[in-house]
Amino acid sequence: MQQLEVALNGEFVELNQLLKLAGVCDSGGAGKRLVASGVVSVDGEVELRKTCKIRAGQVVSLGDVRINVVAPV
């Protein structure tokens, strides 16, 4: 399993943008399509809201990729 860590620049990031920032997809639109397809989980639950707010401490999973979201430095 590939482990990634993304530090927030603010209080939250939208899920589709997080996927782009983490390098899982090339654009926010591609991130929206991934979320809509039902393959993205947030804290172990399938998430279908493309722009749901992801905050520090949450874990986003997609296939064998796990993204840990951390607070801004």
C-alpha positions in Angstrom: 0.0 0.0 0.0 1.3 3.4 -1.0 1.2 6.0 1.9 1.0 9.7 1.1 0.9 12.7 3.4 -0.7 16.0 2.4 -0.4 19.1 4.6 -3.3 21.5 4.4 -2.8 25.2 3.4 -6.0 26.2 5.3 -8.7 24.7 7.5 -9.9 22.1 4.8 -9.5 21.0 1.2 -12.2 19.7 -1.1 -11.9 15.9 -1.8 -11.5 16.2 -5.5 -8.7 18.8 -5.0 -7.0 16.6 -2.5 -6.8 13.8 -5.0 -5.1 16.3 -7.4 -2.7 17.6 -4.8 -1.7 14.1 -3.8 -0.9 13.3 -7.4 -3.6 10.5 -7.7 -5.2 12.3 -10.7 -4.2 15.0 -13.1 -7.1 17.5 -12.5 -9.9 18.3 -10.2 -12.3 17.1 -12.8 -10.6 13.7 -12.9 -10.9 13.7 -9.1 -14.6 14.4 -9.3 -15.0 11.4 -11.7 -13.1 9.1 -9.3 -15.3 10.1 -6.4 -18.5 9.7 -8.4 -17.4 6.2 -9.4 -17.5 5.1 -5.7 -13.9 4.1 -5.3 -12.8 6.8 -2.8 -13.2 6.3 0.9 -12.9 8.8 3.7 -12.1 7.4 7.2 -13.2 3.9 5.9 -16.6 5.0 4.5 -17.3 5.3 0.7 -17.6 9.0 -0.1 -19.7 10.2 -3.1 -19.7 14.0 -2.4 -17.1 15.3 -4.8 -16.4 18.5 -2.9 -16.8 17.3 0.7 -14.5 19.1 3.1 -11.4 17.1 4.2 -9.7 18.2 7.4 -6.5 17.4 9.2 -6.6 14.0 10.8 -8.7 12.4 8.1 -7.6 9.5 5.9 -8.6 9.1 2.3 -8.2 5.8 0.5 -8.3 4.9 -3.1 -7.4 1.4 -4.2 -3.9 0.7 -2.7 -3.2 4.4 -2.0 -3.8 5.9 1.5 -3.6 9.7 1.9 -3.0 11.0 5.5 -4.1 14.6 5.8 -2.1 16.7 8.3 -2.4 20.2 9.7 -0.6 23.1 8.1 3.0 23.5 9.3 
